[in-house]
Amino acid sequence: MKYFGAARIILELVLVGLVVVLLTHPISPGVFWVENVVHRVPTDEKVVALTFDDGPHPTFTPQILDILNKYDVKATFFMIGQRMEQYPDIAREVIDQGHEIGNHTYTHPRNLKADTEGQVIRELDQCEQVIERMTGKRTHLFRPPRGLIDGTVFNIAQEEGYRTILWTVCADHHDAPTPELMAERVFKHIRPGGIILAHDGTFNSRWKDVKATELIIVGMKKRGYRFVTMTELLKMGARTRVQDYQ
């Protein structure tokens, strides 16, 4: 009896200690979703996904499509719903050439984290309606504008059936003001299973992204890499995880 009494006292002390820890060091809700945002896919194969945000654009998107076609590269375009409605022929051309489209919201709000849940849902749903109308199918890929996301936005996207995709390296950076430096930035930070972010819309300076795209493709191919769409990359990552558990 004394043994059980002592054990109970110890258990109670442990529980009290846990309560004190939780009260003084609350677990951040971000812990449970941050690790599920995709910045890179685990694989040892030298493959990368080339992605473009903020299009379609009447000048830059066709130029990028020409480069991708020249080097037989497939990419993923995270498009803004409103811009797809402005330039439907370009959006359809992206699909016709074998590339894929992801949801980048309908209006590209400045900070999706500051919006209400209802606003976030509308941004996703309105963009998805445009994508489905133009492509005949829905997308399972979502990238928040400017990469700004919190647990609320992530959970909404997950409930809507999306994988949230960020990036391993962004070619656009204040330390890389020229196309050549943009490409060098990618070469420096990329690794197998990585996701490259460039842009094909919004600003007139995107001509630099166009030129950098060709430099990136040529440089990555010289380094032994090949390009896949985000969906293909995610499937490769899933196979890698299965093999790890076998």
N, C-alpha and C positions, 0 to 999 in steps of 0.2 A: 504493500500500500504506500509505503514511504517513497518507493521508486516511482510509482505513477504520479504521486503528488509532486515530486521534484520535476518530473518530465512535463507536467502541466504548467508548472511555474516557468520553466525554460521556454516552452512554446508561447506562453503569454508574453514573455519578455521579447521574444523574437518578433511577434506580431506587432507589439508596441513600437519596436525599433523600425519595422517596415513602414508603419504609419508615419512616424517622425520623418523618415527619409522621403516619403512621397509628399509630405506637406512642405518640407523645406527644399526639396529638389523635384518639383513636378516634372513628369515625363512630357516632353514636347510632343504635340500631336503630329508634328512633321516627321518624326522618326518612322512612322508607319507608312508613309506614302512616298517620301523622297527617294527611297531605294528602288521604287517601282517606276520612276521617271527614267526614260531611256536616253542615256547620253552616249552609250556605246553598247555593242552586242558582243558577248563573249564568244570568241572564235580564234583559232590559231591561223586560219586561212587569211591570206593577204587580200582581203576584200574590204571595200568601203562603200558607203552610200553618199552620193552627191545630192544635196537638197537645196532648193531655192525657195525663198519666202517673198511674199508681198505682191506677186503677180496676179493675173497676167498684165503685161505692159505691151502696148502696140509696137514699140521699137525693140526693147531689150529681150523680151521673151522669144520672138522669132529669131533673133541673132543667136541666142543661146541654143535654141533648137537646131539651128544650122551646125553649130559646133558639135553638139552631141551626136548628130547624125553623121558628121564627118568622121568621128572617131568610134562610131558604133557603141555609144554609151547610153545607158538608160538611167534616168534620174527621177527624183520625187519632187513635185512642186506643191508647196503648201500655199494654197490660193485664198484670197479674200473674196467672199461671196459677191459683194458689190462690184468688184472689178471683173469677176467672171461674167456678170450680167452686162457690163459695159463692153467687154470684148469676148463674146461667146465663141466666135470662130477660132480665136487663138486658144482658148481653153480646150475646145474640141480637137484642135491640131495636136496639142500636148498628148491627149489620149490616143489619137490616131497613130502617133509615132511610137507608141508603146511605153510611154512614161506613165507615172501614176500621180494622182492628185490627193493631197491631204487637206484637212479642214484647218483653216487659219483664221476662223471667225468670219462673220459677215461684214463688219465695219472696221475691224482692226482697232478696237478700243485702246486707249493709251495705257491703261493699267487694268487688266481684267480682274486683278485681285481686289480692286476697289469697287467693283460692280456688285450688285445684289445677285443672289442665286438665280432669280428670275431673269435678270439681264444676261447672265452667263449662259443659261439654258437657251434663251432666244438667239444669242450670237451663234451658238453651235448649231441649233436646229435650222435657222435660216440659211446658214452657209451649206449645211447638209442638203437641204431641199434644192438648192441651186446645183450642187454637185450631182445629185441623183437625177435631176431633170436633164442635165447635159451629158452625163455619162451612162445613165441607165443603171447605175449601181451606187451603193453607199460606200463611203470610205471608213476604215477603222483607225485612221491615223489623225492625230490632232497635235498641233503645235501652237501654244499660246503666243500671242504677239509679244515681241521683245523677250520671250522666254520667261515672262513674269507669271508665276504660278504659286499657289498655296494649297493647303489641304482641301479647302472647299472647292476650288476650281478642279483639282485633280479628281476628287470624288465624283463631281458632276460628270466630268468627261468619262470616267470609268463606268459610271452607271449608264451612260449613253452608248457604251460599247467601244470606246476609243482606247488606244494605247497612246500615252502622252510622250511625244518625241522631242527632245532638245538636241544637243549636238556635242560633239567632241571638240571641234575647233571651228571658229567662225573666221572666215577669210577677211571680213570687214572689221577693222580695228584701227584705233587711232595710232597704233604703232606701225601700221602698214598702209601708208597713204598712196602707194602705187600698186598697179597690178602685179608687178614683179615681187614686191614685198608681201603682198597678199598671198601669193603662191608659196613663197618661202615660209610664211607663217604656218600654212597648212602642212608643208613638208616637215616642219619642226615638231608639230604637236600630234600629227596623225599616227595611228597604229592600227593593227588588224581589227576589223569589226567597228572601225570608227565612222562617225557621221560628220560630214563636211557641210557647213552652212555658208551659202552665198545668197545674193538677192537679185531679183529680176524686176523689181517694181519700186514705186513711190518716189524715189529721188533721181534727178538727172545724172547724179554721179555714178549710177549703176553701170555706165559704160565701162567702168573699171572692173566690175564683176564679170562683164562679158569677156574682156581681155584676160582676166585672171582665170576664168574657167578653162580656156584652152591651155594656159600654162600649167594649171593644176592637173588636167587630164594627161598631158604629155609627160609631166614630171612623175606623176604617180605610176603611170604605165612603165616608165623606165625603171622605177623602183620595184617592179614586179607585182603591182597591185592591179586588180580588176574592179570594175564598178557594178553594183547591183542596186535594185530599188530597195526602199525601206522594207517593204513586205518580204522580199527575198532575204534581206539581212536578218530580219526577225525570225524567219523560219530556220536559217542557219544557226542562230543562237539557241533556238529551242532544241535543235538536234544535238548541239554541243552539250547542253545541260542534261539531256537524256543519256548521252554517252558517259558523262561524268558519274551518273548514278548507277551505271551498269557494272 
